[in-house]
Every structure is written in structure tokens, then in C-alpha cells.
Amino acid sequence: MVEDVGSVRVDSWIWSVRLAKTRSAAADACKAGHVRVNGDRAKPAQSLKPGDEVRIRQEGHERVVVVRKLIRKRVGAEVAAECLVDNSPPRPPREQVTVPGLRDRGAGRPTKRDRRDMNQLRGR
């Protein structure tokens, strides 16, 4: 069912193995710098080969996968799992994930000092 091909675009492969919902979303992630191949920032048309390490930042979490097989067409989840090795660190439990800068309802408009503190927490 899965045909091994010579070279595949990184955005197409990310979409094919179901790491992105659409190919355009995969291309946008590449353009935004959220995709790295072997440590280097990837453009959407960059070619992949088996053994490449692909890092994708999604929703504040980084997925680390190693390319096992190259495919061009989107396949089912079971077949897609055979085409990659997932080396992602486990996600933290939901209790430990905190949203910085939340204010109590009715606390009023933040002061300049409060705003600077919130921006520092958010990493801006």
C-alpha cells in the first residue's frame, strides 16, 4: 500500500503522516519557522530522506519524529505510524500547564506595571 519514493517535500510528508490537518497548514508551519529538519529551519519545498529528524512545534509542544519511509499521499493512521518513529517527549499533565497572565474577573484594567509583568511572564 505504501510506495517508497525518491524524494518528498517536507510539507507534503508532514501532511501525509497526519502531523498536520491540511497541506497548506503544514506549509504555513514551515514558513513560520515551526518545522526543523536535522536542526535547520525547513522551507516547505525542502526534500526529505529516510533517517531525517523532523521537529514540529504545535500548540506549545514540540513533536520530534524520525522519517522511516517517504510517502506522498495521505494514508490511514495505522499506515502513517509505520512511516515515522515518534521520539517526542511526553506532554506535561494538564494540571501542570498554567496560562500566564490571567487576571481575576472584575479586577479592572491592568496598570502599566501589571502589563509589563504579564508580558515578561509570556516571554515577550
Phi and psi in degrees as GROMACS dihedral restraints (atoms count N, CA, C in turn):
[ dihedral_restraints ]
;  ai    aj    ak    al  type     phi  dphi    fc
    3     4     5     6     1   -91.4    20    10
    4     5     6     7     1   119.0    20    10
    6     7     8     9     1   -95.0    20    10
    7     8     9    10     1   135.4    20    10
    9    10    11    12     1   -85.7    20    10
   10    11    12    13     1   126.9    20    10
   12    13    14    15     1  -115.2    20    10
   13    14    15    16     1   165.8    20    10
   15    16    17    18     1   -64.9    20    10
   16    17    18    19     1   -57.7    20    10
   18    19    20    21     1  -144.9    20    10
   19    20    21    22     1   149.7    20    10
   21    22    23    24     1  -136.8    20    10
   22    23    24    25     1   142.0    20    10
   24    25    26    27     1   -65.9    20    10
   25    26    27    28     1   145.8    20    10
   27    28    29    30     1   -65.0    20    10
   28    29    30    31     1   -39.6    20    10
   30    31    32    33     1   -66.4    20    10
   31    32    33    34     1   -37.3    20    10
   33    34    35    36     1   -66.8    20    10
   34    35    36    37     1   -40.3    20    10
   36    37    38    39     1   -67.5    20    10
   37    38    39    40     1   -42.4    20    10
   39    40    41    42     1   -59.6    20    10
   40    41    42    43     1   -41.5    20    10
   42    43    44    45     1   -68.8    20    10
   43    44    45    46     1   -40.5    20    10
   45    46    47    48     1   -63.9    20    10
   46    47    48    49     1   -36.4    20    10
   48    49    50    51     1   -95.1    20    10
   49    50    51    52     1    15.2    20    10
   51    52    53    54     1    67.5    20    10
   52    53    54    55     1    31.9    20    10
   54    55    56    57     1   -89.0    20    10
   55    56    57    58     1   -14.0    20    10
   57    58    59    60     1  -136.5    20    10
   58    59    60    61     1   147.5    20    10
   60    61    62    63     1   -71.8    20    10
   61    62    63    64     1   -35.0    20    10
   63    64    65    66     1  -133.0    20    10
   64    65    66    67     1   160.1    20    10
   66    67    68    69     1   -68.8    20    10
   67    68    69    70     1   -35.2    20    10
   69    70    71    72     1   -67.7    20    10
   70    71    72    73     1   -32.7    20    10
   72    73    74    75     1   -67.0    20    10
   73    74    75    76     1   -36.9    20    10
   75    76    77    78     1   -66.5    20    10
   76    77    78    79     1   -41.4    20    10
   78    79    80    81     1   -65.9    20    10
   79    80    81    82     1   -40.3    20    10
   81    82    83    84     1   -63.7    20    10
   82    83    84    85     1   -38.5    20    10
   84    85    86    87     1   -63.9    20    10
   85    86    87    88     1   -38.6    20    10
   87    88    89    90     1   -64.7    20    10
   88    89    90    91     1   -46.6    20    10
   90    91    92    93     1   -63.3    20    10
   91    92    93    94     1   -32.8    20    10
   93    94    95    96     1   -80.4    20    10
   94    95    96    97     1    -6.4    20    10
   96    97    98    99     1    86.7    20    10
   97    98    99   100     1    17.0    20    10
   99   100   101   102     1   -87.8    20    10
  100   101   102   103     1    -2.5    20    10
  102   103   104   105     1  -120.0    20    10
  103   104   105   106     1   130.1    20    10
  105   106   107   108     1  -127.2    20    10
  106   107   108   109     1   137.2    20    10
  108   109   110   111     1  -116.6    20    10
  109   110   111   112     1   119.3    20    10
  111   112   113   114     1    52.7    20    10
  112   113   114   115     1    38.7    20    10
  114   115   116   117     1    87.4    20    10
  115   116   117   118     1   -10.9    20    10
  117   118   119   120     1  -104.1    20    10
  118   119   120   121     1   144.1    20    10
  120   121   122   123     1   -61.3    20    10
  121   122   123   124     1   134.9    20    10
  123   124   125   126     1  -105.7    20    10
  124   125   126   127     1   138.6    20    10
  126   127   128   129     1   -89.3    20    10
  127   128   129   130     1   157.0    20    10
  129   130   131   132     1   -57.5    20    10
  130   131   132   133     1   -32.3    20    10
  132   133   134   135     1   -90.5    20    10
  133   134   135   136     1     5.6    20    10
  135   136   137   138     1   -64.7    20    10
  136   137   138   139     1   139.5    20    10
  138   139   140   141     1   -83.1    20    10
  139   140   141   142     1   146.1    20    10
  141   142   143   144     1  -111.3    20    10
  142   143   144   145     1   157.7    20    10
  144   145   146   147     1  -139.7    20    10
  145   146   147   148     1   157.0    20    10
  147   148   149   150     1   -57.7    20    10
  148   149   150   151     1   138.2    20    10
  150   151   152   153     1    99.2    20    10
  151   152   153   154     1   -12.7    20    10
  153   154   155   156     1   -68.7    20    10
  154   155   156   157     1   143.9    20    10
  156   157   158   159     1   -99.0    20    10
  157   158   159   160     1   124.6    20    10
  159   160   161   162     1  -113.7    20    10
  160   161   162   163     1   125.5    20    10
  162   163   164   165     1  -112.1    20    10
  163   164   165   166     1   125.7    20    10
  165   166   167   168     1  -125.1    20    10
  166   167   168   169     1   125.0    20    10
  168   169   170   171     1   -94.6    20    10
  169   170   171   172     1   118.6    20    10
  171   172   173   174     1  -132.8    20    10
  172   173   174   175     1   124.2    20    10
  174   175   176   177     1    52.5    20    10
  175   176   177   178     1    42.5    20    10
  177   178   179   180     1    76.8    20    10
  178   179   180   181     1     6.9    20    10
  180   181   182   183     1  -124.7    20    10
  181   182   183   184     1   141.0    20    10
  183   184   185   186     1  -102.3    20    10
  184   185   186   187     1   128.6    20    10
  186   187   188   189     1   -99.9    20    10
  187   188   189   190     1   131.6    20    10
  189   190   191   192     1  -117.8    20    10
  190   191   192   193     1   115.8    20    10
  192   193   194   195     1  -129.7    20    10
  193   194   195   196     1   150.2    20    10
  195   196   197   198     1  -112.1    20    10
  196   197   198   199     1   132.3    20    10
  198   199   200   201     1   -72.2    20    10
  199   200   201   202     1   122.6    20    10
  201   202   203   204     1  -101.0    20    10
  202   203   204   205     1   -45.4    20    10
  204   205   206   207     1  -133.5    20    10
  205   206   207   208     1   149.3    20    10
  207   208   209   210     1   -97.6    20    10
  208   209   210   211     1   130.2    20    10
  210   211   212   213     1  -135.2    20    10
  211   212   213   214     1   153.3    20    10
  213   214   215   216     1  -106.5    20    10
  214   215   216   217     1   -31.1    20    10
  216   217   218   219     1  -102.5    20    10
  217   218   219   220     1   148.5    20    10
  219   220   221   222     1   -68.1    20    10
  220   221   222   223     1   134.1    20    10
  222   223   224   225     1  -126.2    20    10
  223   224   225   226     1   174.1    20    10
  225   226   227   228     1   -66.6    20    10
  226   227   228   229     1   164.5    20    10
  228   229   230   231     1   -61.8    20    10
  229   230   231   232     1   -38.3    20    10
  231   232   233   234     1   -66.8    20    10
  232   233   234   235     1   -41.7    20    10
  234   235   236   237     1   -71.2    20    10
  235   236   237   238     1   -37.7    20    10
  237   238   239   240     1   -63.5    20    10
  238   239   240   241     1   -35.5    20    10
  240   241   242   243     1   -64.7    20    10
  241   242   243   244     1   -26.7    20    10
  243   244   245   246     1   -75.2    20    10
  244   245   246   247     1   -17.6    20    10
  246   247   248   249     1   -91.5    20    10
  247   248   249   250     1    -1.4    20    10
  249   250   251   252     1  -147.4    20    10
  250   251   252   253     1   160.4    20    10
  252   253   254   255     1  -117.3    20    10
  253   254   255   256     1   118.5    20    10
  255   256   257   258     1   -89.8    20    10
  256   257   258   259     1   112.2    20    10
  258   259   260   261     1  -109.2    20    10
  259   260   261   262     1    25.4    20    10
  261   262   263   264     1   -69.2    20    10
  262   263   264   265     1   141.2    20    10
  264   265   266   267     1   -68.3    20    10
  265   266   267   268     1   150.3    20    10
  267   268   269   270     1   -64.9    20    10
  268   269   270   271     1   146.1    20    10
  270   271   272   273     1   -71.5    20    10
  271   272   273   274     1   145.7    20    10
  273   274   275   276     1   -70.0    20    10
  274   275   276   277     1   151.8    20    10
  276   277   278   279     1   -60.2    20    10
  277   278   279   280     1   154.4    20    10
  279   280   281   282     1   -60.3    20    10
  280   281   282   283     1   -31.3    20    10
  282   283   284   285     1   -64.2    20    10
  283   284   285   286     1   -33.7    20    10
  285   286   287   288     1   -81.2    20    10
  286   287   288   289     1   -17.5    20    10
  288   289   290   291     1   -82.0    20    10
  289   290   291   292     1   116.7    20    10
  291   292   293   294     1  -114.6    20    10
  292   293   294   295     1   147.8    20    10
  294   295   296   297     1   -97.2    20    10
  295   296   297   298     1   113.0    20    10
  297   298   299   300     1   -73.8    20    10
  298   299   300   301     1   147.2    20    10
  300   301   302   303     1    83.9    20    10
  301   302   303   304     1    17.7    20    10
  303   304   305   306     1   -79.4    20    10
  304   305   306   307     1   135.3    20    10
  306   307   308   309     1  -110.2    20    10
  307   308   309   310     1   153.4    20    10
  309   310   311   312     1   -67.0    20    10
  310   311   312   313     1   144.7    20    10
  312   313   314   315     1   -66.3    20    10
  313   314   315   316     1   132.4    20    10
  315   316   317   318     1    86.7    20    10
  316   317   318   319     1     6.8    20    10
  318   319   320   321     1   -76.9    20    10
  319   320   321   322     1    -9.3    20    10
  321   322   323   324     1    87.9    20    10
  322   323   324   325     1  -176.5    20    10
  324   325   326   327     1   -72.7    20    10
  325   326   327   328     1   136.8    20    10
  327   328   329   330     1   -69.0    20    10
  328   329   330   331     1   145.1    20    10
  330   331   332   333     1   -76.0    20    10
  331   332   333   334     1   171.5    20    10
  333   334   335   336     1   -60.6    20    10
  334   335   336   337     1   -40.0    20    10
  336   337   338   339     1   -64.5    20    10
  337   338   339   340     1   -43.9    20    10
  339   340   341   342     1   -61.2    20    10
  340   341   342   343     1   -43.0    20    10
  342   343   344   345     1   -62.9    20    10
  343   344   345   346     1   -42.2    20    10
  345   346   347   348     1   -63.7    20    10
  346   347   348   349     1   -40.3    20    10
  348   349   350   351     1   -63.5    20    10
  349   350   351   352     1   -41.5    20    10
  351   352   353   354     1   -65.7    20    10
  352   353   354   355     1   -42.4    20    10
  354   355   356   357     1   -63.8    20    10
  355   356   357   358     1   -36.0    20    10
  357   358   359   360     1   -67.7    20    10
  358   359   360   361     1   -39.7    20    10
  360   361   362   363     1   -63.7    20    10
  361   362   363   364     1   -38.5    20    10
  363   364   365   366     1   -76.2    20    10
  364   365   366   367     1   -10.7    20    10
  366   367   368   369     1    83.4    20    10
  367   368   369   370     1    26.6    20    10
